[in-house]
Amino acid sequence: MNEPVIVHIESTTRDKLRKLDKELPSDIHLVRYRKPTWKKKEKVSAIRAFRKVDIFDNLHDQGYEVLEIDSGYGRIKPKLFGYGK
């Protein structure tokens, strides 16, 4: 059974995610992807998912080519993310 895949930040960079590290859940991944018809354009998004394979499957099913999935961002436990301080 696939876990939910949530696009947390539509357009971002590696540096922006590092700056937001303490405010993000630990299940967030930096993902670079593109449509096969795009010549040079690619998207970089912060996507929440428990497993990288769930991200890959979701994007592949939508017709995207996944170029990179990088993890290691975020400090907040996923089940505690979204609650007040």
N, C-alpha and C positions, 0 to 999 in steps of 0.2 A: 504494500500500500504506500503510495507516494504521500509525503508530507507536504504541507502547503509551501508555496514559493511566493514571496512577497517582494515586490520592487519597492525598496525603502527610499532610495534616492535615484531618480531617473537619470540624471546626468551629473557625474562627479569625477574626481581625480583621486589618485593615490594620496596626494598631499592633503586634500580636503578630508579624507577619511582618517588620516593620522591625527589631524587637528581635532576631530570630533570623537576620537577614540574613547574617551571617558563617558561619552553620552550615548554610545551605541551598544546594542546587544552583541554578545559574543558569537552569535550565529550569523553574522553578516559577512558577505563575501564581495570582493571587488570583481566584477565580471566584464570582460571585453567581448563584444559580439557584433556581428554584422549580418546583413542579408547577402546571399550569394550574388545578387545583381548589383550591389553597391561596388563601385570601382575602388575608391580610397576611403570612403566614409566608414566609421565604426562608432559604436556606442560604448560608453563606459558607465556602468550603473552599480549601485550598492544594493544587493539582493539578499534577503533573509531566507535561509533554508537550513535545515538540520544537516543534510548531506549534499555534497557537490553534485552527485548524480541526479538528484531531483531538479537542480537548476538546469543541468545539461538537457535532461529529458524535456522539461518545460519549454526551454528556448528552441530546441530542435523541433519539437512538435509545432511550434509557431513559425517555422521556416528560417530560423536564424542559424548561422554558423558560429559556434562558440570558439573564441580564440584563446581565452585565458580565464581561469577561475582561481582567484587568490584569496586565501583566508588569513586569519590572524588579527582581525580588527574587532574592536569593541571590548568592553570590560564588564558589562552588565549581564547577569544571568538572564537568558531569554524569558524565563517564566516571571521574572521581576521587572522586565522592561515595560515601561508605560505607567508604572505606579509613581505617585508623588514622592518627593524626597523625605 
